[in-house]
Amino acid sequence: MSDLNFWLLFLTAAFALNIAPGPDLLYILTKTIRHGKKVGLASAIGVCTGALFHVFIASIGLSAILVSSALAFSIVKYAGAAYLLYLAYESFKSSGFELNNDKLSLNQSKETAFKAFKQGVYIDILNPKVAIFFMAFLPQFIREGAGSPSFQLFYLGLMVITVAIIVEFAYVFAADKISSKVRSSKKISLWLNRAVGTIFASLGIKLAATSN
């Protein structure tokens, strides 16, 4: 296979995987709809930073531990599920928010871009399925003569994350554009918080119920 065909195949696969809705994208979209573009972009960067951690451990072989060890998988899985349930609790107890002259009111001041970034990092790091994904997907594209397997796993993982950040940023800009009216109503935002809490709770339960 020529280099051109290889990269076309790899990038097409990476794009298809990233454009499909999943837990990470759902988290990013809910953050964008609730808090706007800045927080949405920060959450996307956080998720991709967490993915970078998984790429790194995949390249040095530590992801294999999660694949082969039921105990290690369970520890990470339940930690991730607990964190998602905590985010669900935070959403359920929120009193809503509203915009005033394009600025967030005081009862929304606790939500910052940095907080969204940290949450995104934690959500991705504490999801063992992400580690298993990279261990299953990336080795298919390792080529002889293109460097050590570890090096190839790392730079191919970086390429997947690069595609992811482009796709996620596009989703954020689109979601922010269509959701400004939703964020201007405190009543609607209160129900939105309940919906987001339900989503996070469902994701947490689903993660807790998965097996390696």
C-alpha positions in Angstrom: 0.0 0.0 0.0 1.4 3.4 -1.0 1.8 6.2 1.6 -1.0 8.1 0.0 -3.5 5.2 0.1 -2.4 4.4 3.7 -3.0 7.9 5.0 -6.3 8.2 3.1 -7.5 5.0 4.7 -6.3 5.9 8.1 -7.6 9.5 8.1 -11.0 8.4 6.7 -11.3 5.8 9.4 -10.3 8.3 12.1 -12.8 10.9 10.8 -15.6 8.3 10.7 -14.9 7.2 14.3 -14.8 10.8 15.6 -17.9 12.1 13.8 -20.0 9.3 15.2 -21.8 10.4 18.5 -20.3 8.9 21.6 -20.0 9.7 25.3 -17.2 12.3 24.8 -19.1 14.1 22.1 -22.2 14.0 24.2 -20.4 15.6 27.1 -18.9 18.4 24.9 -22.3 19.2 23.3 -24.1 19.4 26.7 -21.4 21.7 28.0 -21.7 23.9 24.9 -25.5 24.1 25.0 -25.5 24.9 28.8 -22.6 27.3 29.0 -21.6 28.5 25.5 -18.7 28.2 23.1 -15.8 29.0 25.4 -16.7 26.2 27.9 -17.5 23.8 25.0 -14.1 24.4 23.4 -12.4 23.9 26.8 -14.3 20.6 27.4 -13.2 19.4 23.9 -9.6 20.2 24.7 -9.9 18.4 28.0 -11.4 15.3 26.4 -8.6 15.2 23.8 -6.0 15.7 26.6 -7.4 12.7 28.3 -7.2 10.8 25.1 -3.6 11.8 24.7 -2.9 10.1 28.1 -4.4 6.9 26.7 -2.3 7.2 23.5 0.8 7.5 25.7 0.1 4.5 27.8 -0.9 2.5 24.7 2.4 3.4 23.1 4.4 2.0 26.1 2.2 -1.0 26.5 0.3 -0.2 29.7 -3.1 -0.3 28.1 -2.6 -4.1 27.7 -2.9 -4.3 31.5 -6.5 -2.9 31.3 -7.3 -5.4 28.6 -5.9 -8.4 30.4 -6.5 -7.6 34.1 -10.1 -7.7 35.2 -9.2 -6.0 38.5 -7.5 -3.0 36.8 -10.3 -2.7 34.3 -12.9 -2.7 37.1 -11.1 -0.1 39.2 -10.8 2.4 36.4 -14.4 1.6 35.2 -16.0 2.2 38.6 -14.0 5.3 39.2 -15.2 6.7 35.9 -18.8 5.7 36.6 -18.6 7.3 40.0 -17.3 10.5 38.5 -20.1 10.6 35.8 -22.7 10.1 38.6 -21.1 13.0 40.5 -21.5 15.2 37.4 -25.1 14.0 37.2 -25.7 15.0 40.8 -24.1 18.5 40.1 -26.5 19.0 37.2 -29.6 17.9 39.1 -28.9 20.3 42.0 -28.3 23.3 39.8 -30.9 26.0 40.0 -30.5 26.9 36.3 -28.8 29.9 34.7 -29.6 32.8 32.4 -27.7 35.3 30.2 -27.7 39.0 30.9 -26.2 41.2 28.2 -24.3 38.3 26.8 -22.7 37.5 30.2 -23.5 34.7 32.6 -25.4 35.6 35.8 -23.9 35.1 39.2 -25.6 31.7 39.8 -23.6 30.4 36.8 -20.3 31.9 37.8 -18.9 28.6 39.2 -18.7 27.1 35.7 -15.5 28.0 34.1 -13.6 26.9 31.0 -10.8 25.5 33.2 -13.4 23.5 35.2 -14.8 22.1 32.0 -11.3 21.3 30.8 -10.5 19.3 34.0 -13.8 17.4 33.8 -13.1 16.5 30.2 -9.7 15.1 31.1 -11.1 13.1 34.0 -14.0 11.7 32.0 -11.6 10.4 29.3 -8.8 9.1 31.6 -11.3 7.2 33.7 -12.9 5.4 30.8 -11.1 2.1 30.2 -12.9 1.7 26.9 -10.9 4.6 25.5 -7.6 2.7 26.3 -9.0 -0.5 24.7 -10.1 1.4 21.6 -6.6 2.7 21.0 -5.2 -0.8 21.6 -7.6 -2.3 19.1 -7.6 0.4 16.5 -4.1 1.7 16.2 -2.2 -1.6 15.8 -4.1 -2.3 12.5 -2.1 0.6 10.9 1.4 -0.3 12.1 3.7 -0.8 9.1 7.1 -2.4 8.7 9.9 0.0 8.1 7.9 3.0 9.5 9.6 3.1 12.9 9.2 1.1 16.1 5.7 -0.1 16.9 5.7 2.2 20.0 6.6 5.2 18.0 4.0 4.4 15.4 1.3 3.9 18.0 2.1 7.3 19.5 2.1 9.4 16.3 -0.9 7.6 14.9 -2.8 8.2 18.1 -1.8 11.9 17.8 -3.3 12.0 14.4 -6.6 10.5 15.7 -6.7 13.2 18.4 -6.0 15.9 15.8 -8.9 14.7 13.7 -11.0 14.6 16.9 -10.3 18.1 18.0 -11.2 19.4 14.5 -14.5 17.5 14.5 -15.3 18.4 18.1 -14.6 22.1 17.5 -16.9 22.1 14.5 -19.7 20.5 16.7 -19.1 23.1 19.4 -19.4 26.1 17.0 -22.6 24.6 15.5 -24.1 23.8 18.9 -23.3 27.2 20.2 -24.9 28.9 17.3 -28.2 27.1 17.6 -28.5 27.1 21.4 -28.2 30.8 22.3 -31.9 31.2 22.7 -32.1 28.1 25.0 -29.5 29.6 27.3 -31.4 32.9 27.5 -34.3 31.3 29.4 -33.7 30.3 33.0 -36.7 28.0 33.0 -35.5 26.2 29.9 -32.0 26.0 31.3 -33.4 24.4 34.5 -34.9 21.6 32.5 -31.8 21.4 30.4 -29.8 20.8 33.6 -32.2 17.9 34.5 -31.7 16.4 31.0 -28.0 16.7 31.3 -28.0 15.1 34.7 -30.0 12.2 33.3 -27.5 11.8 30.4 -24.5 11.8 32.8 -26.3 9.3 35.1 -27.1 7.0 32.1 -23.5 7.2 30.9 -22.2 6.4 34.4 -24.6 3.4 34.8 -23.7 2.2 31.3 -20.0 2.4 32.0 -20.4 0.5 35.3 -22.3 -2.2 33.5 -19.7 -2.7 30.7 -17.3 -5.6 30.7 -13.7 -5.8 29.3 
